[in-house]
Amino acid sequence: MKIPFKRTKNGVTVNVKVQPRSSRRGIDIIGDTLKVKLTAPPVDGAANEQLIKILSETLGVGKRSIHIVKGLSSREKVVEIEGVEKLDMEIGK
């Protein structure tokens, strides 16, 4: 399944739902949302840092290009990826 995204003037945004304190890391697509399983707890920004790291590794972009624009302390977030016009990769075949 292809990653659902919306274009912005700086790049693209992706709806993300995180699951902190999971037994293992992983990414899946549910509807128009990425579901990201994190092993980090939602304490002192650890889960947000791990989310950015996982997205950076998966999408092949630098960590500085990824920003959480909505839902910093929520499980449901909107993440902006700067300098990207589209996301061509597939996840969870």
N, C-alpha and C positions, 0 to 999 in steps of 0.2 A: 504494500500500500504506500502511496506517495504521501509525503508530509504536507498537510494542509497549511497554507500560509496566506497572509494578506500583504500587499505591497504598501510601503510607506515612502516618504520622501528620502529617508535615510537608508532604507533597506527593506526588510520584511519583518512582520510580527507573526508569532506563533502562540496559540493558546496551549498552556501546559498545566497539567494536573500532576502534582508530586505526591509520592507516597514515601515519607521519611521512615527511617528505622526498618527498612525492608531487609530480608535476609540476604538479598543480592541485588546488584544494580541491573537496570534494564530499561529499554524504551519500547513502547508499543503505541499504536494509533487506535483511538476509539472515537469514531465520528470525525469531528473537526478539531480534535484535541490530542496532543501528545501526552501519554501517560508515562511518567518517568519514575522508576523505582530507585530510591536512594538508600544507602546504608547509613548515612549520617543522620543524627538527630536534629530536630528543628530548634536548636539552641545556639545562641550567639552567631547566627548566620551561617552555621556549618552546612546546613542543607542547601541553602542558596549557593554557597561556594561550590559544593559538589555538583549541583545542577548545571552551573555555568561550565564547569570542567567537563562534564559528560557531553553537553551539547557541543562544546568546542572540539572535543575529540571525534565525536560522531559526524559533525558537519564539516570538519576540516577548516575551521576558522579560528582566529586568535581569540583568547578569552576577553581581551579588551573590546572586541567587537560585539559582545553579547551583554545586554542590559535587561534587567527585570524592570519593566515600566509600570506594571500594575500587580498588586498582590504580594508585596514584599514579605508580609507576615501571614500569608494565606496559602492554602494548598493549591488554589487555583490562581494561576499567574498568566500574565501576558509578557512574552519575552521578545525583545527587538534584537535583530541581528543586522548590524550595520555593514554596508558595502556589498550586500548581496541582493541581486535582483530576483532570483528565484531559487527554489530548493528542488533539485532534480533527483535526489537520492530516495531510495525506498527503504522502509524499515518494516520488520516483522512480516516477511514474505510468507 
